[in-house]
């Protein structure tokens, strides 16, 4: 099955090209992809243990093995890139713009229909992104070869999850897919809202630091000038007849 990038990703092609141009950023993104693929493999292995369907168990186990192999491919390529590059300062990674697959922490493991719907949409989105990333990496044949191999498996994952969802959910396939889409949109909104809140918090704290602290520092310095130099004189001794 041939996979093509989505229209939105093609429209953002120049930005994707900028993200993947820097070799240090490229290596760190591959390491992040490796982490996500490994987590997905462990979660799908757990789904294989919980499902009562023998066919799904075999497919889940193959899928989990593919995810763990992808993690090894991404990690090996990232380390090769890092070994060939001089040490550099950390740069902006733009993970919101060029993500890999989303983790399975967004869906309940153990229910086959919701899991298949989520996996189908996630694998479809990942396959389209990886097809675009492969186009952006004509200048890096080694990394492009990794995406070629991963993309072949992603196309199979997208195909089998769609077919098995139609078998398991029967007439509710469309409803399951829409529920998964709405869940992904909600999680995307929460990620964007959290990122925006973090940015606004950093801005407000910076503004408060530079606008509110200087007046207090000036007042403290003025109060310091009014303080007498040296030791303060002691109080006169009280009368011994009183307990105070």
Long-range contacts (C-beta under 8 A, 24 or more apart in sequence): 1-155, 1-156, 1-158, 1-159, 2-155, 3-127, 3-128, 3-130, 3-131, 3-151, 3-154, 3-155, 3-158, 4-128, 4-131, 5-128, 5-129, 5-131, 5-132, 5-135, 6-125, 6-128, 6-132, 9-128, 9-129, 9-132, 10-132, 12-97, 13-132, 13-135, 13-136, 15-94, 15-97, 16-97, 16-98, 16-132, 16-133, 16-136, 17-136, 19-93, 19-94, 19-97, 19-98, 20-98, 20-133, 20-136, 20-137, 22-91, 23-81, 23-85, 23-140, 24-82, 24-85, 24-88, 24-91, 25-91, 25-92, 25-93, 25-94, 26-81, 26-140, 26-143, 27-78, 27-79, 27-81, 27-82, 27-85, 28-78, 28-93, 29-93, 29-95, 29-98, 29-100, 30-74, 30-75, 30-77, 30-78, 30-81, 30-143, 30-146, 31-74, 31-75, 31-78, 32-93, 32-95, 32-100, 33-70, 33-71, 33-74, 33-100, 33-101, 34-70, 34-71, 34-72, 34-73, 34-74, 34-75, 34-78, 35-71, 36-100, 36-101, 36-102, 36-103, 37-67, 37-68, 37-70, 37-71, 37-74, 37-100, 37-101, 38-67, 38-68, 38-71, 39-103, 39-104, 40-67, 40-101, 40-103, 40-104, 41-65, 41-66, 41-67, 41-68, 41-71, 43-103, 43-104, 43-105, 43-109, 44-104, 44-119, 46-109, 47-109, 47-110, 47-112, 47-115, 50-109, 50-110, 51-110, 51-112, 53-112, 53-168, 55-164, 56-112, 56-164, 56-168, 59-160, 59-164, 63-119, 63-157, 63-160, 66-153, 66-156, 66-157, 69-153, 70-150, 70-153, 73-146, 73-149, 73-150, 74-146, 74-150, 77-142, 77-143, 77-146, 80-142, 81-143, 96-191, 96-192, 96-195, 98-129, 98-133, 99-129, 100-126, 100-129, 101-125, 101-126, 102-184, 102-187, 106-183, 106-184, 106-187, 107-180, 107-183, 112-164, 112-168, 113-165, 113-168, 113-169, 113-172, 113-176, 114-176, 114-179, 114-180, 116-161, 116-164, 116-165, 116-168, 116-169, 116-176, 117-165, 117-169, 117-176, 117-177, 117-179, 117-180, 118-180, 118-183, 118-184, 119-157, 119-161, 120-158, 120-161, 120-162, 120-165, 120-177, 120-180, 121-177, 121-180, 121-181, 121-184, 122-184, 123-154, 123-157, 123-158, 123-161, 124-158, 126-154, 127-151, 127-154, 127-155, 127-157, 127-158, 130-154
